Amino acid sequence: MKQSNSIFLNGLNEAQSHAVDHFHGPLLVVAGAGSGKTRALTHRIAHLITEYKVDPSSILAVTFTNKAAREMKDRLELLLAKRLSSLTHGKPWTALQVAEQREIRNRIHREISRELWIGTFHALFSRLLRFDIDKFKDPEGLTWTKQFSIYDETDAQSLIKEIVTQDLQLDPKRFEPKKVRWAISNAKNQCLLPDDLSNNQEGQRGKLVAETYRLYRKALAANNALDFDDLLLIPVQLLQQNEKIRTYWHSRFKHVLVDEYQDTNWTQYELIKQLVTNGKDPSSFQDWNNRSVFVVGDADQSIYSFRAADFRILMGFQEDFGKKSLDNKYDSTLVKLEENYRSTSTILEAANSLISNNKERIDKVLRATRGEGEPIRLTRCDDEIAEAEAVIHRLRILDASNPELNWGDMAILYRTNAQSRAIEDSLVRWSIPYIVVGGLRFYDRREIKDLLAYLRLLINPSDSVSLLRVLNVPKRGIGKTTVQRLSDAASQLKIPLWEVVNDPEAVRSLAGRSAKGLLIFSELINELQSHLLSSSPAELVQLVLEKSGYLSELIATGTDEAEERRRNLQELVNAALQYQEESEDANLEGFLSTAALSSDADNKDTASNRVTLMTLHSSKGLEFPVVCLVGMEQGLFPSYRSLDDPSSLEEERRLCYVGLTRAKEKLFLFHASERRMWGGMREPAIASIFLSEIPEELVKGDIPLSGGATLRREKNLDRLTRIDRQSNKKSFPSEAENAVRKTYSGPSPGKRWSVNDRVEHSSFGEGIITHVFGSGEKISLAIKFSGMGPKILDPRLAPLKLIDE
């Protein structure tokens, strides 16, 4: 290891220092809970830049959440600013004036942090695709442009439901779109394309899933859209197939850092491999000069297998990337961070004892840097209602006897969301403020999705999903039959729906009484698009709100719900303003990507003075002075699905380990003797096996609480703007062949228009009929004119003549 006097090694323990000062080659950092891994990551980046003179633009750091990325950037900027204050001002950071601190932070941002690529896999590789997706050669010839939309889970499921029920005409009860979506997502996470998936299937159901996958990809391409999985799969394919692009990004990123490496899936692993080794087999890659891959993780905290995460990727890191020495041991590719700065020794001993029962892990033992602390308290209750009261009773005692604690220091963790109901009832009964993490995500609220759909449409008019969402929002008198007629025409012509909606002749021909609303809508979108280059994202959000009539409709409604929705939309404006403050080249495309890539993990509001309720999965990455872990019963935690599966049971044990290590000072465990389960029946409950894996001397048991029936009894005693389009109207001949509406739909009485007929239009010239829509007198013609796209016209109104052969 290079001996260094870098200030970024000061204050680190030996293992952290070793990790931070590693320069060449691969390194796996096994970082136990609360062991200062974020400190190691940020100090490493600062150390690379200042001590090893690494160009910031050659560093790529992958975090698990966008929030973690922001925190890493903030910490890094502060570290570098403190160093710069000593070098340039000769005094410590805290001695500087506010204006001096701001000037230094701005300089660090300009020269260093803006050049770094720090973010989640999805954020970083969607950014890469904005540069290079037009060079991607899809096996089925599908194409996307750099202005692609990013579809969230709701958009994706909606598209798949349409394919299942309409294109394939399958029964959605037997062929559930949500399950099909999961199967397709799982295939993408394994780098499988439709043909790969089809070849792996034997039954008819599997073949239909593969066919749905194929149609789904075509629908995404038609909308110039990608789902979250595509943001990883397409970069993998692009890097694998295009040596020039792969070599560029390999040369660009000399130092790759990955946090939470145990939570990566095989698609993400392939991305890292392509960047680090330029597509070569990692075990044979030798060109580590001025290059490194630095991964941080803990197999004991791998809890996301349902998201296709595979902790075996971490377990195999040394075999993949490690350099073997002569004694066949891996040489300098592993560092363990085992000193814990979060929890008391009692809590850590319990966690160490519990997780030692797992076989698939890298052995480590967390060592406390704090005192022994209080014993863990275990409470057995009659039922889930008594359990809820016991939990709240415990928190009220703590609140009354510990002035230094507030409600925000306390968390209640459970295995499933359904368990929160009884706890919430008790919190309400005792007037204790609380927040449930994992509720409706801000960007999933209806009004937010509506406004984002408007904005996506401005950037990407091919996005028919967004178009259909807002076409009649607010109400414009556009009926479902009209929308279906327009969609059918676009589908048959193989053009985006917007091209039909934005064509006045097509609208007048196909839309009937809905034409007015459609013309108003297209005028609105065209006007808003004229502001794209001159307006900031926040200004564009405000423009859409005002010009669409969305805001005025909410104000006119005047209900509490409408007011809440209006406040949410104002918060969207605030989100755009925040994005502008944090981004050097802020634009609408970037803001939409930021919004689309926001996750539940970025919205864990635990800072307010409220008790936090959340699932154990959601608690990952957080810490609280006081933690109550409820529902410690066989079949609930561990879940009944894991009881006969050793691998699943080990993941449940890792989840328990995560829960225990969220506690800093006080840990309370609860279980019930009976619980009302699914179906409404009360069933006897057995204490979780995990309780028996914690040493008895660490636990203090309470007297079993009762009173569920009493508490249940108490509970039973106890909410059109009109736009003028004169400038765009077409005038029709007053005495030509269509001066009077004809009562027939053919070129002359007794004859019909047919596909391939050659026609002449007084303005567009000669063309050929490609499609005939409708029947009887009510038909429309799609005509391909030379030098322009297809036009949809009403032959009873349009100045058309048949050209006789």
N, C-alpha and C positions, 0 to 999 in steps of 0.2 A: 504494500500500500504506500502510495506517495505521502511523504511526511509534509504536512501543510500547517501554516499558521493562520489559515483563513478564519475570520471571525465567525463564519457560519458553522464551524465545528465546535465553537465554544458553547459550553452548557449542555452538550449532548452526552449521553452515556456511551460506553465503548461500542456497543452494537450499532447504535444510531450513527456514530461517527464513522464506523467502517462502511456502512451503507451509503452515507452522504459522500464520502471521498472516493467511492468506486468510480472508475472512469472508463476503462476499456472492457468490452465484453458483456456477457449476460450476468445478471444477479437476481436471485429470488430472495425477497425479504419476507419472511414469515412473521407477520405482525399480529400479535395477540390483541384482544380487546383492550382499549385504553392505553396502548403502549407507545403512543406518540407517532403513529405512522404519517399523519398529515404533516407534522413537524419535520419528519425525515424527508418527505417528498419536497416540501417547499425549500428547505435548506439545501437539498441536493441541487435543485434548479438554480438557486442563487449562487451556489458554490461552482457549478459548471460555468456559469456566465462570468463570474468575477475571478475565479482562481484558474480555470482552464481555458478562459477566453473563448468559450463556445458562443457562436452566433445565435442569439435568441430565436431567430427564424428557423433554426435547424432542430428545435426541441418540440416534440409532440407529447403532451401529457393527457392521458385518458382518465377521466373520473367517472364515478357511477351515476352522479346526478349533476344537473346544471347548477344547483345550489352549491355543491362541493367545488365545482369549477370556479364559481365566483369567489368563494371563500379562499381557495388556493391563490387566485390572482391577487386578492386583497392582502393576504398574508405576505405573499412574495413582494408586492410593491412596498409594503411597510418595512420588510427586512432590508430591501435595497435602499429605501429612503433613509433609514437609520444609518446605514453605512455611508451614504453620500453626504449626510449632514455633517458627519465627522470629518470627511475628506474636504468638503467645500467651505464649511463654516467653522470648523474647528471646535464644535461644541455638540453635546448630545441632542438627540431629536426633541426631547421634551423641553429643552431650553430655547427652541426656535419659536419665533412668532408664527401665528396661524398662516399669515400670507407667505412666509418663507417655507413652511411645511407644504402648503398647497403648490408652490412653484416647484419644489423638489418632486412631489408626487406626480405632477403633470409631466415633468421631464422623464421620470422613470416610465410613465405610461407611453410617452412618445417614442422613447429610444429602446425600450425593452418589452414591456408586457403586451403591447399591441402586436408585436412581431411573433409572440408565442402562440402556438396552437394548443389551447387548453380547453377541454370540454368532454362531453360524453361521446361514446362511439357514434351515436346517431348524429349529433351536432357536427362533429369533425368530418365525418365522411359524407354528410349531405353538403357540407362546404366544399369538399373535394369534387363532388358531382357537379356543383355549380360551375366549376372550371371545365370539366371533361366529359360530362354525360353524353354530349353530342358525338363523341368518338366511340361510344359503346356500340359494339356489333352484337345485336341480340340474335340468338339462334333461330328465332322465328320471324326475324325481320322487323320486330317492333322498334319504335323510335320514341325518344323523348327530347325535349329542348331544355335549355338551361333555366327556363322560367317555370319548371314543373311545380305543381302543387304537392303538398304533403298531406295525405289523408290520415285522420286519426282513426281510432278503433270503431267509432260509430259510423263514419263514412265507409270504412272497409266492409263492415257487416251489412250495411245497407246495400252496397253494390253486390255482395255475394248473395244476399237474399233475393235480389232482382234476378240474378243469373239462375239460382236454384228454382224459383217459382215461375219465371217467365220464359227464360231461354231453354231450360231443360225440363220445365213443367213437372217438377218433382213435388211430392207432398212434403211441405216444410215441417210437419210433425214427425215424419219418419226420417227425413233428411234435414236435420236441424241446422240452419245456416250458421249459428254460433259455433257448433261443433265442427262444421266444415271449415269455418274460418280458422279455428284452432289447428286443424290438421294441415291446412295450407301454411300457416305461420310456422308450424313445427318443421314442415318440409323445407321452407326457406332458411330456417335456422340451421339446417343440416346441409345447406348449399345444394338442395335438390331442385331441379326444374320439373315441369309437368311430365316429360318423358321419363325422367328418372323415377318419379313417384309412381307412374303407371306401371313401369317395369317391375317395381317392388310389390305390386298388388296382385293378388290372385282372385279375390272375390269381386262381384259386380259393384258393390258399394265403394270399394277402394278405387275402382276404375272411374266411377262417377265423380269421386272427389278429385281425381287427377284431371278429369275433363273440366270440372268447375274451376280448378286452378288455372287451366289453360285459357278459359274464357275470361276469367278474372284478370289475368295479366293483359289480355287484349283490351279489356274495358279500361284498365288503368292507363294503358298507352293512349287509347282514344281520348281520354280526358287529360292527357299530359300530366299524369299524377303518379306518385309513388306512395306506398304505405311504409310504415316504420321498418318492416323487415327488408324492403327493397333498398333502404338507405344503407344497409350493410351488404346485402347479397349482390347488388349490381356493382358496387365498388370491387368486390372480390372478383367477379367475372371480368370486369374491366382491367384490373391489374393482372389477372392471369392471362388474358388474351392479347394485351397490348404492351409489348416489351418497352417501347419508347416511353409511354406514360409511367409504367412501373419503375423504370430506371430513374426517371425524373424525380418521383416522390421518394424513392429509396435514397437518392443522392441528397434530396432536400432535408430529410429528417434523419439526422445522425444519432440523435439520442431520443429513444422512445421510452416513456414511463407509463405504466398501467397500474392504477389503483384498483382495489377489490378484484384482484385477478381470479379469485375463486368463483366469481359470479360471471365469468365469460362463457360464451357458448362457442361452438365449433366454427361458426361463420366469423365471429370476432377474432378467434384465434388465427384463422386463415388470413385475415386482414393484417394482423400484427406480423405474421410470418412473411407475407408479401413485402411489407414495408422494410422489415429489418434485414431479411436475407436476400431481397430482390428475387424472390420466388424459388430460391435454392432450398434444398433439404437443410433444415437448421442444424442437424447433427454434423453435417459436413461443411458448414459455412465457417470460413477461417478469417475473413477480412474484417477483423474487429478493431483495426487501427482507428483511433478517434471516433469510435462508434460504440454504442451500448444499448442493451434492452434491460430495463429495470422494472421488475414487476413486484407488486406488494399485495399480499393477501393472507388469508388464514382459512385453511380447509375446515377448521372447526366452526366457522361462521358461514358456511355455504348452505343457504336456505332457499334458493330460488330455482330448484330443478323444474318447477312447473313453468318457468320462463325459458326452459331449455338450457339453463346454466349447468355446467358440468365441472365439478371441483377436481375431476381427474386431470383436467388441463393443467391446473396448478401442480398437482402431484407429479405430473410428467415433465415439468419444466426442465429439470436438470438433465433428464434423459434426452430431451429434445435439443436443448441449447448448451448443456454443460460440456466443459472440456475435461476429459478424464485424465488423471495422472497415471503414473506407472503402476501404482498399487490398485488401479481400477476404481479409485474413489473420485468423486467429483471435486474438482479443484476450485476453491474460492468462488463458488457460485451460490452460496447459501448463507444468509444471516438471519438470526432469530432475534426478534424484539420481544423480550419476555418480561421486562419491568413494566408494571402497570401503575399508571398515575391517576387512576380514576377511583377504584373501589377499595374498601377496607379488606384486610387480610381474611376475615371471616367469609365475606362474599366470594373472594377469589378461591379460597380453599374449597368451598362448596362447588364452584364452577369447575375447578380442576378435577375434583373427584367425579363429578357427573360425566364430563366429556371423556375421561379416561376409559369409560366403558365402550367407546367407539373404537373400531379396529382400523377403519380407513381414514387415517390422519397422519400428519407429520408431528411427531412427538414434541411437545413443548409444555412448560409449566409457567403459568403467570405468577410473578413475584410482586408482592405488594410493596409500595413505597410509602404507604400510609399505615396508620395504626391498626390494631386488631378490630376495633369497632364493636357494635352490638351484635348479639346473637340474631340469627334469622328467626322470625316468628312464624309459626305454622298454626293455622286455624281451621278446624273442621266444623262445618255448618250443616244444618238440617237439609236445606235446599238452596236453590239459586237466589231466592228472595232473602233468606237469612244471610246468605253469603254477601249479597249486595249491602245489606245493612251493616254487616260486620266490617266490610271494607270502609264504608263511609264513617262508621263509628271510630275506626282506627285513625282515619285522616283528621277527623274533628279533634280527637285527643292531641294529635301532633300539632295541629294548628293552634290549639289553646296553650300548649305547654312549651312551644318552641317559637319565640318571637322572630327568630332569624329566618324561619321558613314561611313561604307563602303558598297559595294554592298552585301556582305555576311550577313549584318544585316537586310536585307529586304526579305520578303517572299510574294508571291502571291498565295492565296489559292482559289480553285474552287471545285465545286461539282462533275464534271465529267472530265475525262482526255481530252475529245474532246475540252473543252474550252481553252486549252493551245495554240491551233494553232494560233489564232489571236494575242495572247499576245506574242508568240515567234516571229511572223512576225515583230511586233513593236520593240521588243528588238533587233532583228537583224538590223532593219532599223537604229536604234540609236546606234548601235555598243556597246551595253551593255552586259557584260558577264553574262551568266545564266546557271543554271543546272535544268533539269527536273527530279524530284525524282519519281521513279515508272516506269522507262524505263526497258530495258532488264536486268535482274539480271545477275551478273557476272557468277554465276554457271549455268545459263541457256544458255550461249553462246555455239555455236555448238562445237568449238574446245575444250572448257573446258569439256563439256559433253562427248566428244569422249575420252579424256584422263582419265576422271574419270571412264568411262566404262571399259577401259583397266585395271585400278587399281582394280575395283570391281571384275573383272573376276579373277584376281590373288588370291584374298581372297576367293571368292565364285564361283568356276567353274560351279555350278548349275545355275547361273544367265544367262539364255538364252537370256534375253532382252539385257543385256550388250554385250553378245557374238555376237548377230546378228548386233548390232550397229557397231562393230569394225572389223567384220570378213573380210570385204573388204575395210577397211580404214587404210592406203592409199590403192589405187587400187591394187588388187592382181589377177585380172582376174577371180574372182569367180562370176559366174552368178546367177541370181535370180532362174532359174530353178534348178540349183544344190543345192542352199540353201533350196528350197522347198522340194527337194528330201531327203536331210539330215534331215530336220525338221520332215517330215512325218515318216521317219524311227524311229527317236527318240520318236515321239509321239506313234507310234504303239508298240514300245518296252517298253514304259513307263520308259525311262531313260533320263537323261539330255542330251541336244544336244551336250555338250562338250565331252561326252563319245564316241559319234560317230565321231566328228571332230578329236578327239585325237587318233583314231584308224586307223593306216595307211592302214590296209587291207580294212576297211569299206570305207575309203576315195577313195582308188583306185577302189573299186568296184562300188561306187555310183556316183563319181564326174566327171568321164570322163576327159575332157581337163582341168577342174578346179582343178584337184587333186594336181597339183604342187603348186598352190597358197595356198591351204588348208594345205598341208604338211609344207610349209614355215611358215604359221600362227601358227600351233600347236607347231612347233619347237620354235618359238618366245615366246609363252606363257610359255612353259615348262622352257625355259632358264630364263625368267623373274621371274618365281616362285622360282627358285633356289637362287634368291637374297633376298627373302622376310625376312628371319631371320637376315641377315647380313647387310642390308641396311636401312637407315632412310627413312621416307616418301618422303622427298625432293630428296634424291638420286634415289628413285624408279621412281618418276615423270620424272627426267632427263633421266633415263635409258629407260623408255618407249618412251619418245620423240625421243631419238637417235636411238634405236634399231628397233623401228617400222617403221622408215622411215618418220614419220609424220613431223618432223622438217626439214629434208632435202627437202621434197616436197614443204613446204612453202617457203623455201629459194630459191629453183629453180623457183618457180612461179614468184617471184619478183614483184608482184603488191602491191599497197598501202594496199589493203584489206588483202593480205597475211602477210604483215609486221605487221598490226594491230593485226591479229590473233596470230602471233609469240610473240608479246609483251604481249598479254593476257596469253599465255602459260607460259611465264617467270614469270608473276604475280602469276600464280598457284604455281610455284616453291617457290616464296616468301611467299605465303600463307602457304605452307607446312613448311617452315622454321619458320614462326611465330608460327604455331601450336607446333612445336618442342620446341621452347623457352618457351611457356606457359604451356607445359605439362610435368609432371614428368616422366611418362612412355610412351613416344611418340611411336606410331606404326601406321602402315598403316590403320588398322581397325578404330582406333580412329580418324585419319585424315578424312577418308571417312565419318564417322558419323558427324563430325564437318561440313564438306562441305555440306552434305545432309540436315542438320538441319539449315543451314544458311537461313535467310528469308529476304524479302524486307526491313523489319524494321531494320535489321542489316546493311543496306547499304545506309542509308540516309546521303549522303555526303553533309553537310550543312556548313562545316567549311571553305571552300575556299571563296575567294573574288568574289562570283558570286551570283546574285539574284536567290533565290530558288523558283521554281514553283512546286506545288504539290497539290494533292487532299486533302480535309479536313480530310478524313480517314487517309491518310499518315502522316498528321501533328501531330497526337496524340503523346504526350511525348516530343514535341519540343517547343522552344520558340524563339522569334525574337523581337528585339527592334521595328521594323516596320512591320506591317501586312496589306496587302490589300486583302479584301475578295470580290470577284467579282461574278456577276451573281445572285444577290439577287432578284430573281423573282419567282412568283408563277409558279409551274410546272417544274421549274429547281431547285430551292432551296427555299422551300421544293419541292421534286420531285413530279411529277404528280401522281405517284403510291400511295403517302401517303395522298393525299388531301381528300380522302373519308374514311380513316382508322385512327381513333384517336390514336391507338397504334403506327402506323408507323409515324404519324405526330410528336408524342412525341420523337421518335428516331431522326427524322430530326432536331427537336429543340435542342436535346442534341448535335447533330453534330455541329449546329450553335454555341452552348455554348462552345464547344471545340475550334472552330475557333476563337471566340472572345478572349478567355483566352490564346491563343498563343501569343498575343501582350503584350509587356512589357511597351512600352511608347506611340506609335502612332498607331492608328487604323483607317483605311480607308475602307469605304463600297461603293460598286458600283452596279448600276443596269441599265438596258437598256430599252428603250421604245419599241424596236422591236429587234428580234434576228432571225438569220437564223437557223432553227431547222432541225431535221432529215428529209430527203427527199428534202432538198434544198430550201424550201419555207420560205419566211420571214413572221413572225407572230408577231402581237402586244404582248407586254409583260406587265404584271402588277407587281408592286412592291411586294416583299415578305411580307407575314404576319409578319415575324419575325422583320421587320423594325418597324412595328407599336407597337411592344412589348418592344421597347427600349424607355425610357423617352425622350421626345422632348428636355428637357433642357440640355441633355448630348450630343446632336448632333448639328453640324453646317452644313447646307446644302450649296452646291456650286451652281453656275449658271449652268443649264443644258448645256452640251457640244454637239455640232453637228459636221458635217463635215465628216460623214461616207462615203458619196459618193465620196468626194474629195480624201479621203485616199484610197478608193478602186481603183480610177483611178491611183493614184501614185503607188500603189502596182502593178498594171498591167504593169507599165513601168519597174518596177524592174524585184548536183552528185553520174623395180622391182629387190628390192635387191635380189640377188640369194643366198640361204643358202644351203650348202651341207649337205645331210642327210645320208651319206654313212653308218654311225655307226648304223642307225636305220633300214636300208633296210633289208628285208627278202629275202633269196634266195629260189628259188623254184626248185624242182627236175627237172633235165634235161631230164630224160627218164621215168619218172613216168606217171601216168594216165593223167596228165595235161601238159605234155611237149610241146604239140602243141595246139594252140588255137582251141577249138572245134567249129564246125559250128552249134552245137545244144546246148540247155540249160538244157538237162536232164542228168541223170546219165549214160544213154546209148541211142543210136539212137532210136527215137520213144517213149521214156519215158520222164516223167517230174518229177522234184523235187516236193515234197509235204510236207505240214506241218505235223509234227510228224514223218517224216522219220528219222531213226537212221543212222548217218554217222560217218566216221572215218577220222580224219585229221592227217597228218604225224607228226605234232608238238603238236597239242592241244589234241589229243586223241579222245575219243568217245563223240558224242554230238547229240542233237535232234534239228531238224529244227523247229523254232517257228513262223517264218514269211517268206513269199516269196514276194519280192518287184519287181515291173515292170511286163513286159509281153513279150511274144515271146522269142527271143534269148537274149534280154537285161534284164536279171533278176539278182537280188542279193538275197542272203539267210541270214537270221538271225539265228544263231545257238547257242544254249546254251550248252557250254562245262562244264564238271564237274570241280568245284573248281574255276571258273572264270565267269565273266559277259558275256553277249551275244556278239558274234562277227558277223560282217556283211562282207560277203565274196562274191566274184565273182566266181561262180562255174566253169566258163571257165578257170580260172587261179589258183584257190586254189587247193591244193593237197587233194582232197576229194574222198572217196569211200562210196558207199551206202552199209550199213550192211543189208543183207537180213535176214528177220525174219525166 
